[in-house]
Amino acid sequence: MTATNLFPTGEVDSATAEQVRPFRVYTQRDLDRITAVRHLPAEQRFAMKVVSTALPFRVNDYVIERLIDWSRVPDDPIFQLTFPQAEMLSPAHYAEIARLLRREADKAEIDAAVARIRHELNPHPAGQRELNIPRLPNGDLVTGIQHKYRETVLFFPSQGQTCHAYCSFCFRWAQFIGDKELRMATNEAQGLHAYLRQQRCVTDLLVTGGDPMVMRTRHMEAYLEPLLHRDFDHVQTIRIGTKALTFWPYRFVSDADSDALLSLLERLVAAGKHVAVMAHFNHWRELDTEVCERAVERIRATGAQIRTQGPLLAHINDEPDDWARMWRTQVRLGIVPYYMFVERDTGAHHYFKVPLVRAWEIYREAAQQVSGLARTARGPSMSAGPGKVEITGVADVAGETVFALRFLQARNPDWANRPFFAKFDPQATWLDELKPAFGEQEFFFEEEYRERWTGLLH
Ligand SMILES: *Cc1c(COP(=O)(O)O)cnc(C)c1O
């Protein structure tokens, strides 16, 4: 085995043999070393190699052994969520890389083709890099921070810019391909703290990545513990975005610093902060292991809340019953469903995309099956340049079929929660494909968005 053991694990008294597990990770180079993969047809293995040459791939033993049902491959949702599939690249891109690999082209030639292909896959959707990076009063850019919505600052700690495994649909995939320039991260807690100190209307800090839960607890402490000073009383909520409950629940159970992590959460809660673990889930199967349930229990025992979000994806979770079952399971475990997203227009979008009308139907049919406590997930929501746009529904109004829409979050807070309408389009999969209804020239926010923000795009 050459798989690297990046995160050595320790033992805690309560851990059972199942709960203590070395973290063994596999990337593209190790595909042939995964026993279950070796049993797949040669053609499928080659396709995986081709796709993972262009798109990031990383998986670990827990995902392979506990989450994927190999008897249902390739349709298994967790297999689709983590392993590359031929159709994730366009036929032209696929053919180009396949040709290079078949004739064993040299590395420089492959790298050049891959760089061009990645560039064509819209690596930075919604102007993420250009539009949201704030400045200090002296004009310095605060790297590693995005501040798009008034109340909430996003922080990308440099130690948290990878994940325990990668999602095949990840909208932040460009961060994982090793191009340092593309990474949104900072080494410095100072910039974060200086910025938060002066931004008095910020109530929420959202630590994100990658996955901040890949960080050692002592790094997390360095970022978060200072927020207990009264200079940061206005920051009442600390959210931590993570997929560790899916990809590595041992992070909260039996890693060497699991107990230290939970004790940090406990201290933040005791000091009066609202701590929310923003867990990324796509399918109820991710919650269906003993160690995941144990991790949920341990997090909740600290007084932290767990809220969940995730995109709706063809091949993975485009069935209302799967969403209903996932939300019900979450509520039973004491978790609050929070957002259902529409998959963004980046990377393998063409493979995962679901028409907006279908997304709304799935949301509605799922919500109709569950009690009110499981209907707290809002959506389906598009995180677009101007804001988070919810597809409220399809309706016939004054003889026209329209989408009713609203901003759940907006660059200008005043845009939020105003209904607006787009012409019905059964094929549309993203906001930029929608046209205003009722003969309007543009949507109510477009002129202001253009004038105040898109001038900054380059
Ligand atoms: C979703 C999001 C937030 C958080 O919005 P809430 O509605 O408060 O959950 C903050 N910043 C960005 C850039 C986001 O996309």
The ligand as an ORCA input file, in Angstrom:
! r2SCAN-3c Opt
* xyz 0 1
  C     -24.833     31.064      1.796
  C     -23.775     32.035      2.040
  C     -23.667     32.664      3.276
  C     -24.600     32.351      4.425
  O     -25.920     32.718      4.149
  P     -27.076     32.319      5.198
  O     -28.345     32.535      4.444
  O     -26.900     33.226      6.350
  O     -26.851     30.903      5.549
  C     -22.678     33.600      3.447
  N     -21.828     33.929      2.443
  C     -21.908     33.353      1.227
  C     -20.958     33.766      0.159
  C     -22.883     32.385      0.986
  O     -22.944     31.820     -0.225
*
